[in-house]
Amino acid sequence: MKNSIFLIAFLVTTFSFSQTSQSDEVKATVERFFEGFHKGDTSMMKSVMMPKVTMQTAFINKKGEGVFVDDGGPDKLLNAIANRPDDQKWDERLTKFNIQIDANLAVAWVDYEFWFNDKFSHCGVNSFHLVKTEGKWKIIYLIDSRRKSNCQKD
């Protein structure tokens, strides 16, 4: 009986550690993406992206009604990062992570605040979908929301 209890405790601890370790790896992948974003290093950003990554933004119209999705794709973002004027500071502050994992699929729901030249611009959520391939987590899909109200700053 003692051996059974020990085995169950060992398996639960091992599974929990494995899940935590995987969550840490997913979080590190998202953080590396934003490290590249802040530095203007598109190679760093690409290092954690699948070659055919999909990127979209869900906007709320000016009346606060309806939602539409802009499918700018990765080239639009990467070109904006690569050509950002030196006098512009883009600071996307990640405020909260919620990570779910099943085998080689992960979703990271990441709240953020966006600051432009040290002034608050907007907030929202980034929803990253990642796959683990060749032992590394890679971003396969990213959609974000953007709003100016109901932010943690309000």
C-alpha positions, -999 to 999 in steps of 0.1 A, spaced: 0 0 0 28 24 9 44 17 -25 12 25 -43 8 58 -25 44 67 -33 40 57 -69 8 79 -73 25 108 -56 56 104 -78 34 103 -110 14 133 -100 45 153 -91 62 143 -124 32 152 -145 28 185 -127 65 193 -132 63 183 -168 32 206 -174 49 235 -156 81 231 -176 61 230 -208 42 261 -197 75 279 -189 87 270 -224 56 283 -241 58 316 -220 95 319 -229 86 315 -266 61 344 -264 85 365 -244 112 359 -270 88 371 -298 83 403 -278 119 407 -271 125 408 -308 95 431 -312 109 456 -288 145 454 -301 133 457 -338 149 423 -344 127 405 -369 151 375 -370 146 369 -333 108 371 -339 110 347 -368 130 323 -347 99 314 -327 74 315 -356 65 287 -380 72 297 -417 35 299 -426 23 316 -394 -11 334 -396 -15 368 -379 -48 387 -375 -63 415 -355 -99 417 -343 -111 453 -342 -142 468 -326 -157 496 -348 -158 532 -335 -194 527 -322 -183 498 -302 -204 475 -324 -194 445 -344 -160 431 -349 -140 426 -380 -107 409 -386 -77 424 -404 -56 397 -419 -24 416 -422 -3 385 -421 33 383 -407 49 404 -434 29 435 -425 40 432 -389 76 423 -397 79 451 -422 65 476 -397 90 464 -371 119 465 -395 111 500 -407 100 516 -374 114 551 -371 141 556 -345 120 582 -327 92 557 -321 91 535 -290 66 506 -291 62 490 -257 38 461 -255 36 452 -218 25 416 -211 3 417 -180 -11 382 -175 -6 347 -190 -30 318 -192 -14 288 -209 -32 256 -219 -13 226 -233 -23 193 -248 6 172 -262 23 193 -289 -4 220 -290 -5 251 -268 -26 282 -265 -12 313 -246 -39 339 -238 -19 370 -229 -33 403 -217 -13 433 -227 -11 471 -226 4 490 -255 24 521 -249 35 544 -277 64 568 -269 57 562 -232 20 571 -235 -7 546 -231 -24 537 -264 -46 507 -260 -50 473 -244 -62 439 -254 -54 402 -255 -30 383 -277 -41 347 -284 -11 327 -294 -15 292 -308 18 272 -307 29 238 -319 59 218 -306 80 207 -335 116 193 -333 115 199 -296 107 236 -297 75 256 -294 67 277 -324 39 302 -330 16 290 -358 -13 315 -352 -17 349 -335 -48 370 -332 -50 400 -310 -78 423 -298 -74 461 -294 -95 484 -273 -91 518 -256 -116 512 -227 -121 486 -200 -83 484 -197 -66 476 -164 -55 513 -164 -91 525 -164 
